[in-house]
Amino acid sequence: MNDGVKKYGGYLLPLNHVLLIVFFILNGMNGFREVIKFREPFLLFLVLLGLAKITHVICRFLMRDHPKASMVSFLIFFVLLYARSIHSGINGWLKPARFNYSYYFPLLFLALGIVIWRTRKSSTNNIDGFRKYLGIALVTLSIYEAGRYGYDIVTDDHLPDMKYSAEAPVTAWSGASKPNIYFFLFDEYQGEKGLTKMTGTADSSLRPFLTANHFMVAKNPSSGFRYTFYSMASLFGMADLEFPSDRSFLDEKRIIMASSLIREENKLVNYLSANGYDIKNLSLFDLPGHPSSTDNITYLTWYSLQYHKTFPGWFVSDILHILPSNKIQGFLNSFFYRTMSQNEHGFTATLAELEKKTSQPRFIYAHFLQPRPPVFLDADGKQKNITNAMREFNRGGEPFIRSYVGYLKYTNQMIRKMVGKINLIDPGAVVLIASDHGLRSWAGETEDVFNIQLAMKLPGGQDSLFTDSTSLSNTFRIVLNHIAGQKLAIRPGRKQL
């Protein structure tokens, strides 16, 4: 089997590298047929092709023996594609223990070094023979994966779709006016009931402020889920999600499907848009016709999921956080530095949006990834060292809880500032303040993980539909009933781990 694509008398890229890319993509496609966009596999192919070419060029530059250089570059490229999957597999096998990075990477690089050393010591004939068998194996595996995918298409044998537990049958707007709607979501802000268990206090500084500013504040509101993707899909769909019971339904596929519902089947945003609302999206999610302006690296699409399985994706999203300097992490654009910056920029952008006056009613959705841990800021909003914050979060215990409570104090300052500005310039607006789930690292899989913050200010004051146990998925049913003359039934809240 020819080992390369010849061009101008040289090798453009060894064929086995290309076959490995094809296998990686086909293997990643199986189980995700319903959520893959047409362009995504081709985009991933081009990105991985570039990564393979860079690896190959470097090895060719460092090694004069080109056949051996090609084999070494293949081995390095294999590690770049599968290092994270290998680590995840080991952790799955060791559960509940974890294989720490400080052990994994030295062992991984030692094993890679030994294999490279053996390759360089091998004869060219042996390498050529191994390369041919490797090519045959990759072709066979790729055909198998393509066959699985083709069989899925031909038989239309796919898992049931994610759906909502109920319809939200909206009708024509019959409210007297169309007030601006401001929706502020604070990720992983534990509810009062859980905070009382955690710290002995319900963080009472926020409730008196909100009630004094004519908010209804629920005492024990709930989200139906412990993950943001599902909570937000339920909120925008105005009904809790129902998951297929099939155990083979991949968690990653659920996340992509929930994100797709927010982007493409968003009942609330579609209704507001149809009624003349100007939508301002300051969140990590794409809304219908209003993509996110946030450069996030969470896997909301099939492409981002597959890319972050590779070492470069893993490096940016996780490994970079071992670097001790925030400046270095900022230069390399690590995930948590990006998160910290986006919270700061999102707050500034939200305050700026509140100042704008338009002829249309507005719906502004700002989603802050705080007080979601790690705790990057102290109670005064000063930056903490990201690496230290990660270590504190991983260790847990009282030091982390104290930092988290400090983070709440700064978050409350942000809420006061936004509410104060709205009171001055738009006192007749709808204002919603909520979280998506409780503090997962503390609550685990207990009821406290569903305990959230939920406060609502409506034109004209109170609404009897808003109770101390209101669920997140009913939030906009209450709002639309109040301002748009809808008659949406209040659904019983669900709680699904």
C-alpha positions as CSV (number, residue, x, y, z in Angstrom):
1,M,0.0,0.0,0.0
2,N,1.4,3.4,-1.0
3,D,2.3,5.3,2.1
4,G,1.8,8.8,0.8
5,V,0.1,11.1,-1.6
6,K,2.8,12.2,-4.1
7,K,3.1,15.7,-5.2
8,Y,5.9,17.4,-7.0
9,G,8.2,14.5,-6.2
10,G,7.6,14.6,-2.4
11,Y,5.1,13.3,0.1
12,L,2.2,15.6,0.8
13,L,1.1,13.5,3.8
14,P,1.4,9.8,4.6
15,L,-1.7,7.9,3.8
16,N,-1.9,6.3,7.2
17,H,-2.3,9.7,8.8
18,V,-5.3,10.4,6.5
19,L,-6.8,6.9,7.2
20,L,-6.4,7.6,11.0
21,I,-8.3,10.9,10.5
22,V,-11.1,9.2,8.6
23,F,-11.4,6.5,11.2
24,F,-11.5,9.1,14.0
25,I,-14.3,11.0,12.3
26,L,-16.4,8.0,11.3
27,N,-16.1,6.5,14.8
28,G,-17.2,9.9,16.3
29,M,-20.2,10.1,13.9
30,N,-21.7,6.8,15.0
31,G,-24.5,7.5,17.6
32,F,-24.8,11.1,16.6
33,R,-26.5,11.0,13.2
34,E,-29.5,13.1,14.1
35,V,-27.4,16.0,15.5
36,I,-24.5,16.3,13.0
37,K,-24.6,19.3,10.6
38,F,-23.5,18.5,7.1
39,R,-20.4,20.7,7.2
40,E,-19.1,19.5,10.5
41,P,-17.3,16.3,9.5
42,F,-15.6,18.1,6.6
43,L,-14.5,21.0,8.8
44,L,-13.1,18.6,11.4
45,F,-11.3,16.7,8.6
46,L,-9.5,19.9,7.4
47,V,-8.5,20.9,10.9
48,L,-7.1,17.4,11.7
49,L,-5.4,17.3,8.3
50,G,-3.6,20.5,9.2
51,L,-2.6,19.1,12.6
52,A,-1.3,15.9,10.9
53,K,0.7,18.0,8.4
54,I,2.3,20.1,11.1
55,T,3.3,17.0,13.0
56,H,4.7,15.4,9.9
57,V,6.7,18.4,8.8
58,I,8.3,18.7,12.2
59,C,9.3,15.1,12.3
60,R,10.7,15.2,8.7
61,F,12.7,18.3,9.7
62,L,14.2,16.6,12.8
63,M,14.8,13.1,11.2
64,R,16.7,12.5,8.0
65,D,15.3,9.0,7.6
66,H,12.0,9.8,6.0
67,P,10.2,6.4,6.4
68,K,11.1,6.5,10.1
69,A,10.1,10.1,10.4
70,S,6.7,9.2,8.9
71,M,6.1,6.4,11.4
72,V,7.2,8.6,14.4
73,S,4.9,11.4,13.2
74,F,2.0,8.9,13.0
75,L,2.7,7.7,16.6
76,I,2.7,11.3,17.8
77,F,-0.4,12.2,15.8
78,F,-2.2,9.1,17.3
79,V,-1.4,10.4,20.8
80,L,-2.7,13.9,19.8
81,L,-6.0,12.3,18.8
82,Y,-6.5,9.8,21.5
83,A,-4.6,10.9,24.7
84,R,-7.8,12.3,26.3
85,S,-9.9,9.3,25.4
86,I,-7.2,7.0,26.9
87,H,-7.2,9.1,30.1
88,S,-11.0,9.0,30.2
89,G,-11.1,5.2,29.7
90,I,-8.6,4.7,32.5
91,N,-10.6,6.9,34.8
92,G,-13.8,5.0,33.9
93,W,-12.0,1.8,34.8
94,L,-10.6,3.1,38.1
95,K,-13.9,4.8,39.3
96,P,-14.4,6.3,41.8
97,A,-10.7,6.9,42.0
98,R,-9.0,9.2,39.4
99,F,-5.8,8.8,37.5
100,N,-4.1,12.2,38.2
101,Y,-2.4,14.1,35.4
102,S,0.8,14.1,37.4
103,Y,1.0,10.3,36.9
104,Y,-0.7,10.0,33.5
105,F,1.4,12.4,31.4
106,P,4.8,11.1,32.6
107,L,3.7,7.6,31.9
108,L,2.2,8.5,28.5
109,F,5.3,10.4,27.4
110,L,7.5,7.6,28.7
111,A,5.6,5.0,26.7
112,L,5.6,7.2,23.6
113,G,9.4,7.8,24.0
114,I,10.1,4.1,24.2
115,V,8.0,3.3,21.1
116,I,9.7,6.1,19.2
117,W,13.1,4.8,20.3
118,R,12.2,1.3,19.2
119,T,11.0,2.7,15.8
120,R,14.3,4.5,15.2
121,K,16.2,1.3,16.0
122,S,14.1,-0.8,13.7
123,S,15.1,-1.5,10.1
124,T,13.4,0.3,7.2
125,N,12.1,-3.1,5.9
126,N,10.4,-3.8,9.3
127,I,8.9,-0.3,9.3
128,D,7.6,-0.7,5.8
129,G,6.0,-4.0,6.7
130,F,4.4,-2.6,9.8
131,R,3.1,0.4,7.9
132,K,1.4,-1.8,5.4
133,Y,-0.4,-3.9,8.0
134,L,-1.3,-0.7,9.9
135,G,-2.8,0.7,6.7
136,I,-4.9,-2.5,6.2
137,A,-6.1,-2.3,9.8
138,L,-7.1,1.3,9.5
139,V,-9.0,0.7,6.2
140,T,-10.8,-2.3,7.7
141,L,-11.8,-0.3,10.8
142,S,-12.9,2.7,8.7
143,I,-15.1,0.4,6.5
144,Y,-16.6,-1.1,9.6
145,E,-17.5,2.4,11.1
146,A,-18.8,3.5,7.7
147,G,-20.9,0.3,7.5
148,R,-22.4,1.0,11.0
149,Y,-23.3,4.5,10.0
150,G,-24.7,3.4,6.6
151,Y,-26.8,0.7,8.3
152,D,-28.2,3.3,10.7
153,I,-29.2,5.4,7.7
154,V,-30.8,2.6,5.7
155,T,-32.7,1.1,8.6
156,D,-33.5,4.5,10.1
157,D,-32.7,2.8,13.4
158,H,-32.2,5.8,15.6
159,L,-32.9,6.5,19.3
160,P,-36.1,8.5,20.2
161,D,-35.8,12.3,20.1
162,M,-35.6,14.4,23.2
163,K,-38.9,16.2,23.7
164,Y,-40.8,18.4,26.0
165,S,-43.2,17.0,28.7
166,A,-46.0,19.4,27.5
167,E,-46.9,21.9,24.9
168,A,-47.0,25.7,25.5
169,P,-49.9,26.7,23.3
170,V,-49.4,30.5,23.0
171,T,-52.0,32.6,21.3
172,A,-52.1,36.2,19.9
173,W,-50.7,38.8,22.2
174,S,-53.6,40.5,24.1
175,G,-51.7,42.4,26.8
176,A,-52.2,46.1,27.2
177,S,-48.5,46.8,26.4
178,K,-45.2,45.2,25.6
179,P,-42.7,45.9,28.4
180,N,-39.0,45.3,28.1
181,I,-37.9,41.9,29.5
182,Y,-34.6,41.6,31.3
183,F,-33.5,38.1,32.1
184,F,-30.3,37.6,34.1
185,L,-29.1,34.0,34.7
186,F,-26.4,33.3,37.3
187,D,-24.9,29.8,36.7
188,E,-24.8,27.5,39.7
189,Y,-26.1,30.0,42.3
190,Q,-27.3,27.8,45.1
191,G,-30.9,28.4,46.4
192,E,-31.7,29.7,49.8
193,K,-32.6,26.3,51.2
194,G,-29.3,24.8,50.2
195,L,-27.3,27.8,51.3
196,T,-28.9,27.5,54.8
197,K,-27.7,23.9,55.0
198,M,-24.3,24.8,53.6
199,T,-23.5,27.9,55.7
200,G,-26.2,28.3,58.3
201,T,-27.5,31.4,56.4
202,A,-29.7,31.9,53.4
203,D,-27.5,34.8,52.2
204,S,-30.1,37.2,53.5
205,S,-28.5,40.3,51.9
206,L,-30.1,39.5,48.5
207,R,-33.7,38.8,49.5
208,P,-34.3,42.1,51.4
209,F,-32.9,44.1,48.5
210,L,-35.1,42.4,46.0
211,T,-38.3,42.5,48.0
212,A,-37.6,46.2,48.8
213,N,-37.5,46.7,45.0
214,H,-40.9,45.0,44.4
215,F,-39.6,41.6,43.4
216,M,-41.4,38.4,44.2
217,V,-38.7,36.0,45.6
218,A,-39.4,32.3,45.8
219,K,-38.3,30.5,49.0
220,N,-37.8,27.1,47.5
221,P,-37.9,27.3,43.7
222,S,-36.5,24.4,41.7
223,S,-34.9,23.5,38.4
224,G,-35.6,20.1,36.8
225,F,-32.0,19.3,36.1
226,R,-28.5,19.5,37.4
227,Y,-27.0,20.7,34.1
228,T,-27.3,24.0,32.4
229,F,-28.1,22.7,28.9
230,Y,-31.2,20.9,30.1
231,S,-32.4,23.6,32.5
232,M,-32.2,26.3,29.8
233,A,-33.9,24.2,27.2
234,S,-36.7,23.6,29.6
235,L,-36.9,27.3,30.5
236,F,-37.1,28.5,26.9
237,G,-39.5,25.7,25.9
238,M,-41.7,26.5,28.9
239,A,-41.8,22.8,29.8
240,D,-39.4,20.2,31.3
241,L,-37.5,18.0,28.9
242,E,-38.2,14.3,28.7
243,F,-35.2,12.1,28.1
244,P,-35.4,8.8,26.2
245,S,-35.0,5.9,28.7
246,D,-32.6,4.0,26.4
247,R,-29.4,3.6,28.3
248,S,-27.3,3.8,25.1
249,F,-28.5,7.4,24.6
250,L,-25.2,9.2,24.9
251,D,-24.9,12.0,27.4
252,E,-23.0,14.1,24.9
253,K,-25.8,13.6,22.4
254,R,-28.4,14.8,24.9
255,I,-26.3,18.0,25.4
256,I,-26.1,18.7,21.7
257,M,-29.8,18.0,21.3
258,A,-30.8,20.3,24.2
259,S,-28.6,23.0,22.8
260,S,-30.2,22.5,19.4
261,L,-33.6,23.0,20.9
262,I,-32.5,26.3,22.4
263,R,-31.2,27.4,19.0
264,E,-33.9,26.0,16.7
265,E,-37.1,25.3,18.6
266,N,-37.1,28.1,21.1
267,K,-40.8,28.6,21.9
268,L,-40.2,31.8,24.0
269,V,-37.8,33.6,21.7
270,N,-39.8,32.7,18.6
271,Y,-43.0,34.1,20.2
272,L,-41.3,37.3,21.4
273,S,-39.7,37.9,18.0
274,A,-43.1,37.3,16.2
275,N,-44.5,40.1,18.5
276,G,-41.9,42.7,17.6
277,Y,-39.4,42.2,20.4
278,D,-35.8,43.0,19.7
279,I,-33.7,40.1,21.0
280,K,-30.3,40.8,22.6
281,N,-28.4,37.7,23.3
282,L,-25.5,38.0,25.9
283,S,-25.3,34.3,26.6
284,L,-23.2,31.2,25.6
285,F,-26.2,29.7,23.7
286,D,-27.3,30.5,20.2
287,L,-30.9,31.7,20.0
288,P,-33.1,31.6,16.9
289,G,-31.7,34.2,14.5
290,H,-29.4,35.6,17.3
291,P,-26.2,33.6,17.6
292,S,-24.0,33.9,20.7
293,S,-21.3,36.5,20.7
294,T,-19.4,34.5,23.3
295,D,-16.3,32.6,22.2
296,N,-17.0,29.5,24.4
297,I,-15.5,26.1,24.0
298,T,-18.2,23.9,25.6
299,Y,-19.4,21.1,23.3
300,L,-22.7,22.5,22.1
301,T,-22.1,21.0,18.7
302,W,-20.8,17.7,17.3
303,Y,-17.7,19.4,15.9
304,S,-16.8,21.0,19.2
305,L,-17.3,17.7,21.0
306,Q,-15.0,15.8,18.7
307,Y,-12.4,18.5,18.6
308,H,-12.2,18.7,22.4
309,K,-11.5,14.9,22.4
310,T,-8.1,15.8,20.8
311,F,-5.1,16.9,22.7
312,P,-5.1,20.5,21.4
313,G,-8.8,20.8,22.5
314,W,-8.0,19.2,25.8
315,F,-5.0,21.4,26.3
316,V,-7.0,24.7,26.0
317,S,-10.1,23.5,27.9
318,D,-8.3,21.8,30.8
319,I,-4.6,21.2,30.9
320,L,-3.6,24.9,30.6
321,H,-4.9,25.6,34.0
322,I,-1.9,24.1,35.7
323,L,0.1,27.2,34.6
324,P,0.6,29.4,37.6
325,S,0.2,32.8,36.0
326,N,-3.1,34.4,35.0
327,K,-1.2,36.5,32.4
328,I,0.2,33.4,30.7
329,Q,-3.3,31.8,30.8
330,G,-4.7,35.0,29.3
331,F,-2.1,35.0,26.6
332,L,-2.9,31.4,25.7
333,N,-6.6,32.0,26.1
334,S,-7.4,29.1,28.6
335,F,-11.0,28.2,29.1
336,F,-11.2,29.5,32.7
337,Y,-9.4,32.8,31.8
338,R,-11.9,33.1,28.9
339,T,-14.8,32.4,31.3
340,M,-13.6,35.0,33.8
341,S,-13.1,37.6,31.0
342,Q,-16.5,36.8,29.5
343,N,-18.2,37.4,32.8
344,E,-16.6,40.7,33.1
345,H,-17.3,41.8,29.5
346,G,-20.8,40.4,29.7
347,F,-21.5,42.5,32.8
348,T,-20.2,45.6,31.1
349,A,-22.1,44.9,27.9
350,T,-25.3,44.3,29.9
351,L,-25.0,47.7,31.7
352,A,-24.4,49.3,28.3
353,E,-27.5,47.6,26.8
354,L,-29.7,48.8,29.6
355,E,-28.8,52.4,28.6
356,K,-30.0,52.0,25.0
357,K,-33.4,53.2,23.9
358,T,-35.1,51.6,21.0
359,S,-38.5,51.9,19.3
360,Q,-39.1,48.2,19.8
361,P,-39.7,46.3,23.1
362,R,-36.5,44.4,24.1
363,F,-35.7,41.0,25.5
364,I,-32.2,41.0,27.0
365,Y,-30.8,37.6,28.1
366,A,-27.5,37.8,30.0
367,H,-26.0,34.5,31.2
368,F,-23.1,34.8,33.7
369,L,-20.9,31.7,34.4
370,Q,-20.8,32.8,38.0
371,P,-20.9,32.0,40.9
372,R,-20.1,28.7,39.1
373,P,-16.8,27.4,40.5
374,P,-13.9,27.6,40.4
375,V,-14.1,30.9,42.4
376,F,-12.1,33.4,40.3
377,L,-13.1,36.5,42.2
378,D,-13.2,37.5,45.9
379,A,-16.0,39.3,47.6
380,D,-14.8,42.6,46.2
381,G,-14.5,41.4,42.7
382,K,-10.7,41.1,42.6
383,Q,-9.1,38.4,40.5
384,K,-7.7,35.3,42.2
385,N,-5.0,33.1,40.8
386,I,-6.8,30.6,38.5
387,T,-4.5,27.7,39.3
388,N,-5.0,28.2,43.1
389,A,-8.8,28.6,42.5
390,M,-8.8,25.2,40.6
391,R,-6.9,23.5,43.4
392,E,-9.2,25.0,46.1
393,F,-12.2,23.8,44.1
394,N,-10.8,20.3,43.6
395,R,-10.0,20.0,47.4
396,G,-13.4,21.3,48.4
397,G,-14.2,21.6,52.1
398,E,-14.6,24.7,54.2
399,P,-12.0,26.9,52.4
400,F,-13.9,26.4,49.1
401,I,-17.3,27.1,50.7
402,R,-16.0,30.3,52.2
403,S,-14.7,31.4,48.8
404,Y,-18.0,30.5,47.2
405,V,-19.9,32.6,49.7
406,G,-17.5,35.5,48.9
407,Y,-18.3,35.0,45.2
408,L,-22.0,35.3,46.0
409,K,-21.4,38.6,47.7
410,Y,-19.8,40.0,44.6
411,T,-22.5,38.5,42.4
412,N,-25.1,40.2,44.6
413,Q,-23.3,43.5,44.0
414,M,-23.7,43.0,40.2
415,I,-27.4,42.2,40.7
416,R,-27.9,45.4,42.8
417,K,-26.2,47.5,40.2
418,M,-28.3,46.1,37.3
419,V,-31.5,46.3,39.2
420,G,-30.7,49.9,40.3
421,K,-30.1,51.0,36.8
422,I,-33.3,49.4,35.5
423,N,-35.3,51.1,38.3
424,L,-34.0,54.4,37.1
425,I,-34.5,54.1,33.4
426,D,-37.2,51.4,32.9
427,P,-39.3,51.0,36.1
428,G,-42.1,49.3,34.2
429,A,-40.0,46.4,32.9
430,V,-40.2,42.7,33.5
431,V,-37.0,41.7,35.4
432,L,-36.1,38.0,36.1
433,I,-33.2,36.8,38.2
434,A,-32.5,33.1,38.3
435,S,-30.0,30.3,38.5
436,D,-30.0,27.1,36.5
437,H,-29.2,24.6,39.3
438,G,-27.5,24.4,42.6
439,L,-23.8,24.0,43.5
440,R,-23.1,20.5,42.1
441,S,-19.8,19.9,43.8
442,W,-21.5,20.4,47.2
443,A,-25.0,19.0,46.5
444,G,-24.0,16.0,44.4
445,E,-27.1,14.0,43.5
446,T,-29.2,15.2,46.4
447,E,-32.4,17.3,46.2
448,D,-30.3,20.4,46.9
449,V,-28.9,20.3,43.4
450,F,-32.3,21.3,42.1
451,N,-32.6,24.2,44.6
452,I,-32.1,27.5,42.8
453,Q,-32.6,31.3,43.0
454,L,-35.7,32.7,41.3
455,A,-37.0,36.3,41.6
456,M,-39.4,38.1,39.4
457,K,-40.6,41.7,39.0
458,L,-43.7,42.3,36.9
459,P,-45.5,45.4,35.8
460,G,-48.4,46.0,38.2
461,G,-46.9,44.1,41.1
462,Q,-47.6,40.6,42.3
463,D,-49.0,37.6,40.5
464,S,-50.6,34.7,42.3
465,L,-49.2,32.1,39.9
466,F,-45.7,32.8,41.3
467,T,-45.3,30.8,44.5
468,D,-42.5,29.8,46.8
469,S,-42.1,26.5,44.9
470,T,-42.2,27.8,41.4
471,S,-40.2,25.7,38.9
472,L,-37.8,27.3,36.4
473,S,-39.7,25.8,33.4
474,N,-42.9,27.7,34.5
475,T,-41.1,31.1,34.7
476,F,-42.1,32.4,31.3
477,R,-45.5,30.8,31.5
478,I,-46.2,33.2,34.4
479,V,-44.6,36.1,32.6
480,L,-46.6,35.6,29.3
481,N,-49.8,35.0,31.2
482,H,-49.2,38.3,33.0
483,I,-48.1,40.6,30.2
484,A,-49.4,39.0,27.0
485,G,-52.8,37.7,28.2
486,Q,-51.9,34.1,27.7
487,K,-53.6,31.2,29.5
488,L,-50.8,28.8,29.9
489,A,-51.3,26.2,32.6
490,I,-48.7,25.9,35.3
491,R,-47.1,22.5,35.1
492,P,-45.9,20.4,37.9
493,G,-42.1,20.6,38.1
494,R,-39.9,17.6,37.5
495,K,-36.6,16.7,38.9
496,Q,-34.3,14.5,36.8
497,L,-30.8,13.6,37.7
